[in-house]
Amino acid sequence: MRKTIFAAIAVGALILTGIAGWVTSRSHPLQAKASIASETQIDTFSMMANTKDLPTEEFQDFSLVFSPPVVKDRGSPAP
């Protein structure tokens, strides 16, 4: 009987602590701060113009391997 009463009091205290923490918490969401100063501007054109050693894209032409789809209305291959 004593263990049940003690457990009920402990659970009630935890519930009240949780409710008190929820009520006193911040009501407005946190806002992120900018990591760079707003006065600093990034010159994107010079970044693109001065880049070197970028990977190149390899294009593989599979047009000879697969035939183009045939359009039913014209009966000729689609462009």
N, C-alpha and C positions, 0 to 999 in steps of 0.2 A: 504494500500500500504506500509506504514511504517512497519507494523508487518511482512509482507512478506519479505521485504528486510532484516529486523533484523533476521528473522528466517533463511534466506539463508546465511547470514554472520556467524551466530552461527553454523549452520551445516557445513559450509566450514571450520571454525576454528576447530571443533571437528574432521573432517576428516583429516586435516593437522596434528593435534596433534597425532592422531592414526598412521598415516603414519610415522611421525618422531619417535615415540616410537618403531615402528616395525623395522625401519632402524637401530636405535641405540641399539637395544637389542643384547644380546649375540648371536653369531653365532654358538658357540659350545655348545653341551648339557651338563647339569650338571652331574657330576660323584659322585656316592655315595662313602663315606669313610667307611672303615672297622671299626666296633665297637670294635673289639678286636685287640690287637697288634699282628703283624705277628710273633713275637718271642714266644708268648704263644702257646703251642700245647696242644690239648686235648687228653688225654689217653683214647681211646675208649674201649680198652680191660679191663682196670680196672673198667670203668663205667659199662660194661656188667657183669663183675665178681662179683662186690660188690652190685648189686641191690638187694633189698629185698621187699617183700610184693607186688609183681606185680600181676595183676589179671590173673586168670587162664582161659583157654579156655575150654568151655564145648562142648563136641562132642555128638551129638544125632544121633544114627544110625537108619536111616529110610529104610534100605535095606529090612526089613521084611514087611514094609507097602506097598512099591511100588515094583512091579515086574520089573526085568531088561528088557531092550529093546531086541527084537528078531531081529537078523540079517537075512535078507532074503536069502542070499547066502547059509548059513550053516544050517539054521533052528534051531539053538541052541541059548540059551541066550548068550549075549555078556559078556566077562569077566569083 
